[in-house]
């Protein structure tokens, strides 16, 4: 919006310096209020007694509900009748159906004693201040387009093919959220859009009944020790009916996102959450994997997450999934290789000791086997790069063991094969690899055998040298 003012050749710094006092009151946007307001000095309102003015912007339909007037084409204040209000709502709906975020701008002049000295007059729940409820004047309605990157629909489709369900949780209104979800291929009109596939956050929270502590059966937060608290969805049966169909959660609040993550984990899903704001921190921390945005993300979100996406691109999350699956598969390959070789070595050493009274594998041989396994095998199996084929299969279950049944089958089959080969060599090796006939130079029982070597470095015959050392002769 500031860039638009620059293009319109408006010096907003000068406007701020003129109307904003040194100490001014500003109430920032929150997910509950869906608006923000700022009190400025009304330099032209001294005569009328309105020396202050509150400016407000936020969700179009909610700000419009607080307006009773609008500015016509001449800039005059005109009562907002039902027909004009209906026309403005139609504009909001048209913008939203085009995937535009609609923001309404309004203002209101404050009397001397209205709103309190610091605009602190508020409702009992602290959500909406009384001064923000009525008598505002509509200035305009903005439609802001968040350009969807061209690679996002492809990345979403890739996730769908990999067995990953993509859900969009947004603060936009329902129509805008549906339009964006269609562009991103999160929902598809071919398969139909049901009431349970697109919901608003407050409606979702009311149907689920909020969070409950499974330890004391009380609504969360409760008085239990934080270590003993196990959170769950209060109306779990209602959640079971909609969790597979739910794709878009519009007008969501932080508690709605947190409740959704809790319910999905309770259903046994492995949940990954993306977020960039401070309000996303609880859901990022609750999820199995939290992705925070590296560019637009707040420090609170980055500290609560597990992975930081440096380019704020959804396609990078797909790469993270691919790398995660590759690392997991490489670990499994390495474990399968290690277990197979170790089982065969242990079995060979044990049976060899029982049958031959000594192990066929000496200690130095076992060390060499371990050296080869720990170095070459780790380089070969643990550094394999990921491939797109990893995203063509469904993800592993949360309860699946790292040593799967398929790995056990491969371990047994390869282990039996290696054991057979080793024992054929141990017990019948002389028939396959006969030793050459070596003529002993010093007696058949002598430990000194030198095939192909007759003299020492000084030319002395070896047999005479060793015979002399032992006091014997040929």
C-alpha positions as CSV (number, residue, x, y, z in Angstrom):
1,X,0.0,0.0,0.0
2,X,2.9,2.3,0.7
3,X,4.4,1.4,-2.7
4,X,1.0,2.4,-4.3
5,X,1.2,5.8,-2.5
6,X,4.7,6.3,-3.9
7,X,3.4,5.6,-7.4
8,X,0.7,8.1,-6.8
9,X,3.4,10.6,-5.9
10,X,2.3,11.0,-2.3
11,X,5.0,11.6,0.3
12,X,3.6,9.4,3.1
13,X,6.5,10.4,5.4
14,X,5.3,14.0,5.2
15,X,1.7,13.0,5.9
16,X,2.9,11.0,8.9
17,X,4.9,13.8,10.3
18,X,1.9,16.2,10.0
19,X,-0.8,14.0,11.5
20,X,0.9,11.6,13.8
21,X,1.9,13.0,17.2
22,X,5.2,12.1,18.8
23,X,3.4,9.7,21.1
24,X,0.5,8.1,19.3
25,X,-1.7,5.1,20.0
26,X,-1.8,2.2,17.6
27,X,-3.5,-1.2,18.1
28,X,-1.9,-3.7,15.8
29,X,-3.7,-6.4,13.8
30,X,-4.7,-9.5,15.7
31,X,-6.3,-12.7,14.5
32,X,-9.3,-12.0,16.9
33,X,-10.0,-8.4,15.9
34,X,-9.1,-8.9,12.2
35,X,-8.3,-5.1,12.1
36,X,-5.9,-2.5,13.3
37,X,-6.5,1.1,14.3
38,X,-4.4,4.2,14.8
39,X,-5.3,7.5,16.4
40,X,-4.0,10.6,14.7
41,X,-4.3,14.4,15.3
42,X,-7.1,16.0,13.4
43,X,-5.7,19.4,12.6
44,X,-8.9,20.6,11.0
45,X,-11.2,19.4,13.8
46,X,-10.5,22.0,16.5
47,X,-13.5,24.1,15.5
48,X,-15.9,21.1,15.7
49,X,-14.4,19.7,18.8
50,X,-12.9,16.6,17.1
51,X,-9.2,17.0,17.6
52,X,-8.5,13.3,17.2
53,X,-9.3,10.8,14.5
54,X,-9.2,7.0,14.5
55,X,-8.2,5.3,11.3
56,X,-9.0,1.6,10.9
57,X,-8.3,-1.0,8.3
58,X,-8.8,-4.7,8.2
59,X,-11.0,-7.6,7.0
60,X,-13.4,-5.9,4.6
61,X,-16.7,-7.4,5.7
62,X,-15.9,-6.9,9.4
63,X,-14.8,-3.3,9.0
64,X,-17.8,-2.6,6.9
65,X,-20.1,-3.9,9.6
66,X,-18.8,-1.0,11.8
67,X,-19.6,1.7,9.2
68,X,-22.7,3.8,9.0
69,X,-21.4,6.3,6.5
70,X,-19.4,6.4,3.3
71,X,-17.6,9.0,1.1
72,X,-19.3,9.7,-2.2
73,X,-17.5,10.7,-5.4
74,X,-17.3,14.3,-4.1
75,X,-15.7,13.3,-0.9
76,X,-18.9,14.1,1.1
77,X,-20.0,12.1,4.1
78,X,-23.2,10.2,3.1
79,X,-25.3,7.8,5.2
80,X,-24.6,4.2,4.3
81,X,-28.0,2.9,3.2
82,X,-28.8,-0.8,2.6
83,X,-28.5,-0.6,-1.2
84,X,-25.0,0.9,-1.1
85,X,-24.0,-1.6,1.6
86,X,-25.2,-4.4,-0.6
87,X,-23.2,-3.0,-3.5
88,X,-20.1,-2.9,-1.4
89,X,-20.6,-6.5,-0.2
90,X,-20.9,-7.5,-3.9
91,X,-17.6,-5.8,-4.6
92,X,-16.0,-7.7,-1.8
93,X,-17.4,-11.0,-3.1
94,X,-16.2,-10.2,-6.6
95,X,-12.7,-9.4,-5.4
96,X,-12.6,-12.5,-3.2
97,X,-13.7,-14.8,-6.0
98,X,-10.7,-13.5,-8.0
99,X,-8.3,-14.6,-5.2
100,X,-7.9,-11.0,-4.0
101,X,-7.5,-10.2,-0.4
102,X,-10.1,-7.5,0.4
103,X,-9.2,-4.7,2.9
104,X,-11.6,-2.0,3.9
105,X,-10.4,1.5,5.0
106,X,-12.5,3.6,7.3
107,X,-12.2,6.5,9.8
108,X,-14.1,8.2,12.6
109,X,-13.7,11.5,14.3
110,X,-13.5,11.3,18.1
111,X,-15.0,13.7,20.5
112,X,-13.0,15.1,23.4
113,X,-14.0,12.3,25.9
114,X,-14.6,9.5,23.4
115,X,-12.5,6.4,23.5
116,X,-10.6,7.3,26.6
117,X,-7.3,9.0,26.8
118,X,-5.4,6.2,25.2
119,X,-8.3,4.5,23.3
120,X,-8.6,1.9,26.0
121,X,-12.4,1.6,26.2
122,X,-13.1,-2.0,25.3
123,X,-15.5,-4.9,25.7
124,X,-15.4,-7.2,28.6
125,X,-13.6,-9.9,26.5
126,X,-11.0,-7.4,25.4
127,X,-11.5,-8.3,21.7
128,X,-13.3,-5.3,20.2
129,X,-13.1,-1.8,21.5
130,X,-16.5,0.0,21.9
131,X,-15.2,3.0,19.9
132,X,-14.6,0.6,16.9
133,X,-18.2,-0.7,16.8
134,X,-20.1,1.9,14.8
135,X,-20.3,5.3,13.1
136,X,-17.2,4.8,10.9
137,X,-17.0,6.3,7.4
138,X,-16.0,4.0,4.5
139,X,-13.2,5.4,2.4
140,X,-12.5,2.6,0.0
141,X,-12.1,-1.2,-0.4
142,X,-8.7,-2.6,-1.6
143,X,-8.2,-5.8,-3.5
144,X,-4.6,-7.1,-2.9
145,X,-3.3,-9.9,-5.0
146,X,-0.8,-12.4,-3.6
147,X,0.9,-13.7,-6.7
148,X,1.1,-17.5,-6.6
149,X,4.5,-18.7,-7.7
150,X,4.2,-20.8,-10.9
151,X,6.0,-23.8,-9.2
152,X,3.5,-24.0,-6.3
153,X,0.6,-25.9,-8.1
154,X,3.2,-28.5,-9.4
155,X,4.7,-28.8,-5.9
156,X,1.2,-29.3,-4.4
157,X,0.4,-32.0,-7.0
158,X,3.8,-33.7,-6.2
159,X,2.8,-33.8,-2.5
160,X,-0.5,-35.3,-3.4
161,X,1.2,-38.0,-5.4
162,X,3.5,-38.7,-2.5
163,X,0.6,-39.4,-0.2
164,X,0.9,-36.0,1.6
165,X,-2.4,-34.2,2.2
166,X,-2.0,-30.4,1.8
167,X,-4.3,-28.3,3.9
168,X,-4.5,-24.5,3.8
169,X,-5.1,-22.6,7.0
170,X,-5.5,-18.8,6.3
171,X,-6.9,-15.7,7.8
172,X,-8.6,-14.7,4.5
173,X,-12.3,-15.0,4.1
174,X,-13.9,-18.1,2.8
175,X,-14.4,-17.1,-0.8
176,X,-10.8,-15.8,-1.1
177,X,-9.4,-18.9,0.5
178,X,-11.4,-21.1,-1.9
179,X,-10.2,-19.2,-4.9
180,X,-6.5,-19.4,-3.8
181,X,-6.9,-23.1,-3.0
182,X,-8.2,-23.7,-6.5
183,X,-5.3,-21.9,-8.1
184,X,-2.9,-24.0,-6.0
185,X,-4.7,-27.2,-6.8
186,X,-5.4,-27.9,-3.1
187,X,-9.1,-28.4,-3.9
188,X,-10.5,-29.6,-7.2
189,X,-14.0,-28.9,-8.4
190,X,-14.0,-32.1,-10.3
191,X,-14.2,-34.1,-7.1
192,X,-16.8,-31.7,-5.6
193,X,-16.5,-29.2,-2.7
194,X,-18.4,-30.3,0.4
195,X,-19.3,-28.2,3.4
196,X,-16.7,-30.2,5.4
197,X,-13.9,-29.5,2.9
198,X,-13.9,-25.7,3.3
199,X,-14.7,-24.3,6.8
200,X,-14.2,-21.2,8.8
201,X,-12.0,-21.3,11.9
202,X,-14.6,-20.3,14.5
203,X,-17.1,-22.8,13.1
204,X,-14.5,-25.6,13.1
205,X,-13.6,-24.8,16.7
206,X,-17.2,-24.8,17.9
207,X,-18.0,-28.1,16.2
208,X,-14.9,-29.8,17.7
209,X,-15.6,-28.3,21.1
210,X,-12.1,-27.1,21.6
211,X,-9.3,-28.9,23.4
212,X,-9.6,-31.2,26.4
213,X,-7.0,-32.6,28.8
214,X,-7.3,-36.4,28.6
215,X,-5.7,-36.7,32.1
216,X,-8.4,-34.8,34.1
217,X,-11.1,-34.7,31.4
218,X,-11.3,-30.9,31.7
219,X,-11.1,-28.3,29.1
220,X,-7.6,-27.2,28.3
221,X,-5.8,-25.3,29.8
222,X,-6.3,-27.2,33.1
223,X,-4.6,-27.3,36.5
224,X,-2.7,-30.5,35.8
225,X,1.1,-30.7,35.8
226,X,2.3,-29.7,32.3
227,X,4.3,-33.0,32.2
228,X,1.0,-35.0,32.7
229,X,-1.1,-33.0,30.2
230,X,-2.2,-35.0,27.1
231,X,-4.2,-32.7,24.9
232,X,-6.9,-34.0,22.6
233,X,-10.0,-32.9,20.7
234,X,-13.1,-32.8,22.9
235,X,-15.6,-33.9,20.3
236,X,-13.3,-36.5,18.6
237,X,-16.2,-38.2,16.8
238,X,-17.0,-35.0,15.0
239,X,-13.4,-34.6,14.0
240,X,-13.2,-38.2,12.7
241,X,-16.1,-37.3,10.3
242,X,-14.4,-34.3,8.7
243,X,-10.6,-34.7,9.0
244,X,-10.1,-36.6,5.8
245,X,-12.2,-34.1,3.8
246,X,-11.0,-30.9,5.3
247,X,-8.8,-28.9,2.9
248,X,-9.2,-25.2,3.7
249,X,-9.7,-23.5,7.0
250,X,-10.6,-19.8,6.4
251,X,-10.7,-16.9,8.9
252,X,-8.6,-19.1,11.2
253,X,-7.2,-18.0,14.5
254,X,-4.1,-19.5,16.3
255,X,-6.3,-21.7,18.5
256,X,-8.0,-23.1,15.4
257,X,-4.7,-24.1,13.8
258,X,-3.5,-25.6,17.1
259,X,-6.7,-27.6,17.4
260,X,-6.3,-28.9,13.9
261,X,-2.7,-30.0,14.5
262,X,-3.7,-31.7,17.8
263,X,-6.6,-33.6,16.1
264,X,-4.5,-34.8,13.1
265,X,-1.8,-36.1,15.5
266,X,-4.5,-37.8,17.5
267,X,-5.7,-39.6,14.3
268,X,-2.1,-41.0,13.9
269,X,-0.9,-38.6,11.1
270,X,2.6,-37.2,10.9
271,X,1.9,-33.5,10.8
272,X,4.1,-30.8,9.3
273,X,3.1,-27.1,9.7
274,X,4.4,-24.0,7.9
275,X,4.2,-20.5,9.4
276,X,5.8,-17.2,9.6
277,X,4.1,-15.2,12.4
278,X,4.3,-15.1,16.1
279,X,0.8,-16.6,16.3
280,X,2.0,-19.6,14.4
281,X,4.5,-20.6,17.1
282,X,2.2,-22.9,19.1
283,X,1.2,-24.9,16.1
284,X,4.8,-25.0,14.8
285,X,5.9,-26.4,18.2
286,X,3.0,-28.8,18.5
287,X,3.6,-30.3,15.0
288,X,6.0,-33.2,14.3
289,X,7.9,-31.0,11.9
290,X,7.6,-27.2,11.9
291,X,8.7,-25.2,8.9
292,X,9.3,-21.5,9.5
293,X,9.9,-18.9,6.7
294,X,13.4,-17.6,6.7
295,X,12.7,-14.2,5.0
296,X,9.3,-13.1,6.4
297,X,9.3,-15.3,9.5
298,X,9.5,-13.8,12.9
299,X,12.1,-14.8,15.5
300,X,9.5,-16.4,17.6
301,X,8.4,-18.6,14.7
302,X,12.0,-19.5,13.8
303,X,12.8,-20.6,17.4
304,X,9.6,-22.7,17.6
305,X,10.2,-24.6,14.3
306,X,12.5,-27.5,13.3
307,X,13.4,-26.4,9.8
308,X,13.8,-22.9,8.3
309,X,12.9,-22.5,4.7
310,X,15.4,-19.9,3.5
311,X,13.6,-18.8,0.3
312,X,10.0,-18.9,1.7
313,X,9.0,-21.2,-1.2
314,X,6.6,-24.1,-0.9
315,X,8.7,-26.0,-3.5
316,X,11.6,-26.1,-1.1
317,X,9.4,-28.0,1.4
318,X,8.9,-30.7,-1.3
319,X,12.7,-30.9,-1.6
320,X,12.9,-31.2,2.2
321,X,10.5,-34.1,2.1
322,X,12.5,-35.8,-0.7
323,X,15.7,-35.4,1.3
324,X,14.1,-36.7,4.4
325,X,12.9,-39.8,2.7
326,X,16.3,-40.3,1.1
327,X,18.1,-40.1,4.4
328,X,15.6,-42.5,6.0
329,X,16.0,-45.0,3.2
330,X,19.9,-44.7,3.3
331,X,19.8,-45.4,7.1
332,X,17.7,-48.5,6.4
333,X,20.1,-49.7,3.7
334,X,23.1,-49.2,6.0
335,X,21.4,-51.0,8.8
336,X,20.4,-53.9,6.6
337,X,24.0,-54.3,5.4
338,X,25.5,-54.0,8.9
339,X,23.1,-56.5,10.5
340,X,23.5,-59.0,7.7
341,X,27.3,-59.1,7.9
342,X,27.3,-59.1,11.7
343,X,24.8,-61.9,11.9
344,X,26.8,-64.0,9.4
345,X,30.1,-63.3,11.2
346,X,28.6,-64.2,14.6
347,X,27.0,-67.4,13.3
348,X,30.2,-68.4,11.6
349,X,32.3,-67.8,14.6
350,X,30.0,-69.7,16.9
351,X,29.4,-72.8,14.7
352,X,33.0,-72.9,13.7
353,X,34.1,-72.9,17.4
354,X,31.7,-75.8,18.1
355,X,32.6,-78.0,15.2
356,X,36.3,-77.1,14.5
357,X,37.2,-76.3,18.1
358,X,38.3,-72.8,16.9
359,X,36.7,-69.9,15.1
360,X,37.3,-69.9,11.3
361,X,37.5,-66.1,11.6
362,X,40.4,-64.7,13.5
363,X,40.3,-61.5,15.4
364,X,42.3,-59.6,12.8
365,X,39.9,-60.8,10.1
366,X,36.9,-59.6,12.0
367,X,38.6,-56.2,12.5
368,X,39.2,-56.0,8.7
369,X,35.5,-56.9,8.1
370,X,34.4,-54.1,10.5
371,X,36.8,-51.7,8.9
372,X,35.4,-52.3,5.4
373,X,31.8,-52.2,6.7
374,X,32.2,-48.9,8.6
375,X,34.0,-47.0,5.9
376,X,33.2,-48.2,2.4
377,X,29.6,-49.2,3.2
378,X,28.9,-45.9,4.9
379,X,30.2,-44.0,1.9
380,X,28.3,-46.1,-0.5
381,X,25.0,-46.4,1.3
382,X,24.8,-43.2,3.3
383,X,25.6,-40.7,0.6
384,X,23.2,-41.7,-2.0
385,X,21.5,-38.6,-3.4
386,X,17.7,-38.3,-3.5
387,X,15.7,-38.9,-6.6
388,X,12.2,-37.8,-7.6
389,X,11.1,-41.5,-7.5
390,X,11.0,-41.2,-3.8
391,X,7.9,-39.1,-4.0
392,X,6.0,-41.7,-6.0
393,X,5.2,-43.8,-2.9
394,X,3.1,-43.1,0.2
395,X,4.9,-42.1,3.4
396,X,5.8,-44.5,6.2
397,X,3.4,-44.9,9.1
398,X,4.1,-43.2,12.4
399,X,4.2,-46.7,14.2
400,X,6.4,-48.4,11.6
401,X,9.7,-49.8,12.9
402,X,12.9,-48.7,11.3
403,X,13.7,-52.4,10.7
404,X,10.8,-53.4,8.5
405,X,9.5,-56.9,7.7
406,X,11.0,-56.6,4.2
407,X,14.4,-55.8,5.7
408,X,14.1,-58.9,8.0
409,X,13.3,-61.1,4.9
410,X,16.3,-59.7,3.0
411,X,18.5,-60.1,6.0
412,X,17.6,-63.7,6.5
413,X,17.8,-64.6,2.8
414,X,21.2,-62.9,2.2
415,X,22.5,-64.2,5.6
416,X,21.6,-67.8,4.8
417,X,23.2,-67.4,1.3
418,X,26.5,-66.0,2.8
419,X,26.6,-68.7,5.5
420,X,26.3,-71.4,2.9
421,X,29.1,-69.9,0.8
422,X,31.4,-69.5,3.9
423,X,30.9,-73.0,5.2
424,X,31.4,-74.6,1.8
425,X,34.8,-72.8,1.8
426,X,35.5,-73.8,5.4
427,X,34.7,-77.5,5.2
428,X,35.4,-78.2,1.5
429,X,37.7,-75.4,0.6
430,X,40.7,-77.7,-0.1
431,X,38.8,-79.4,-2.9
432,X,38.2,-76.1,-4.7
433,X,41.4,-74.3,-3.8
434,X,44.2,-76.9,-3.4
435,X,47.4,-75.7,-1.9
436,X,50.6,-76.0,-4.0
437,X,53.1,-78.7,-3.1
438,X,55.8,-76.8,-1.2
439,X,59.1,-78.6,-0.5
440,X,60.0,-77.9,3.1
441,X,63.7,-76.9,3.6
442,X,63.8,-77.5,7.3
443,X,61.7,-80.4,8.2
444,X,58.0,-81.1,7.8
445,X,57.1,-80.0,11.4
446,X,59.2,-76.8,11.2
447,X,57.4,-73.5,11.4
448,X,60.0,-72.0,9.0
449,X,58.7,-72.3,5.4
450,X,60.1,-70.0,2.7
451,X,58.8,-70.9,-0.8
452,X,60.9,-69.3,-3.5
453,X,63.5,-67.9,-1.1
454,X,66.8,-69.7,-0.6
455,X,69.3,-67.2,0.7
456,X,69.2,-64.4,3.2
457,X,70.1,-60.8,2.2
458,X,73.8,-61.5,2.9
459,X,73.8,-64.6,0.7
460,X,73.8,-67.1,3.6
461,X,71.7,-70.2,2.9
462,X,68.6,-70.0,5.0
463,X,68.5,-73.6,5.9
464,X,72.0,-73.6,7.3
465,X,71.4,-70.3,9.1
466,X,68.3,-71.6,11.0
467,X,70.0,-75.0,11.6
468,X,72.9,-73.2,13.2
469,X,70.6,-71.1,15.3
470,X,68.9,-74.2,16.7
471,X,72.1,-76.3,17.0
472,X,71.2,-78.9,14.4
473,X,72.3,-79.8,11.0
474,X,70.6,-81.1,7.8
